[in-house]
């Protein structure tokens, strides 16, 4: 099968070109021997099927981070290369194209964002550029599909230019880029528009930070509105239709361990889906009715922030803060993903260049960034007592994130490079691509969350039935009761936090605790050991030794935070 590799700088619309070429059937994989993701799919080239690979973005063939190293290694495979070039920034993009030409092999240039170049007053002569490069040059607008059919037609016709000497210096290459640009490009005078001023304002600290706060507040407001709407209008009615089957099953099974495991607690002939703790009640209701609507909404909003080009601006704005924590502005991406689910949040730390940065970022996410599922339950548990207690939880987590980050920046050895990022212009999102990313991320959540939820519910029932839970409660009593001021029965929820934190938070409701006790318990649950899925990913990304260090820090911090909160909220 033929292979087509899409190569280009970050933020050139390569993923949208990939979507146009491949449709819906795509696979995301780790490159062998690395933790770097790439995406592949299928397309038709005439009568023949071909594999299309979205190569990680790179600025040159001299790699400066693991993703760029993988991109260079992938180019050694036999394939036709499509160099995706941002027409609005021809000079920067042509450097990589010249390097690809020097390597030899079939090559086609996709001159993407052709419409944006026109809007900016940039005129490029594609025929002249094709003559100078010696390979096909196809203007494209991946967002609308313009030029994609022509690109598909010309890929099989890609000539195989002879490899140029690699001996050419970087200065010589840039001089060649300048000469080509002067011959093929003209820029007309264009007045600064209101839209231009808005784009500038959202990246300057004085105006950009207030704008970021408004945008993020609006984003999470949209997530909450969509999530609540889906739960109330779709999921709750569906589970009400499901209720008669559950009640029939409860009567058929009769009182006993089997009914407790399958259906859960039946009170006065009724089942509370959230608190029953049965496999077919809480085990299904919590992930699908309580959490899934918010997960869909969160990933939809996150994809929109990515596809409009806002996230690079947010990275630039937050760079100074993250620099003080031993990272740089790109660490905002794992944090935002962590608010959806800690697993992709930890995986996304791969955007950071050094092991030191990735260790700090992953540890802080696992310790102080509550996933969306957990946040939903936190609002459900504490919201009824007023937003004051919710604010205490999130304020404490923010302080933990900042304080632990400052500490790790001082004690963890290694390098933390500066942020060098290209900030793209705002773009209209490609809804097809946005929706597909949302569905892929949601599918990943369902595959991960539902088995753990069912396993957690089953484990709780077994621990109660065998009496093991009471033994564990006595063992943990000195800390749970003595230091944190919580009832001994809270140890059940704390243990469940190792399986799934949002399940554990939901289990605090039936314990009859005061708002202050609930606040301490919820905060401790957020800070101490990560859920099992996050723990597994930490080992994968950091290794056993660094994961052990991260876990030790979490335990120490959780003990201290729980004790301090107990003093502040409940007195000595």
FENVENTA-V28680 format. One line per field, one symbol per residue. phi: phi as a letter, one per 20 degrees, with the letter a starting at -180 (. if undefined). Layout:
phi=???
This chain:
phi=.fccdecrffmdnfffggffedmeeccdcefgncdeebdcbcbddmedecedcefgfbebedfdbgffffgfffffffaeedeedefebfffffgffffffffnnfbcdeeelgfffffenedcefffffffencgccfccfgdnfnffffffegfegfdfffegeffffffffffgfffffedccdefbffeffffffffedeggdffgffffffffffffgfffffffffedfffffffeggfffffffffmgqfffffednfddlmccegfdfmdfedfgdfffeeedggffgfffffffffffeneggfffffegfffffdnccgffffgfffffebffffffffffefdfgffffffffffecdfffgffgfgfffdgfeofgffffffffffffgffffffffedefpdcffecceefffcffefffgffffffffgffffeffgffffffffffffffenffffffffeggefefeemdfgfffgffffffebffffffffgfemefgfffffffffgfefgffgffgffgffednffffffffffffffffffffffgffecnf
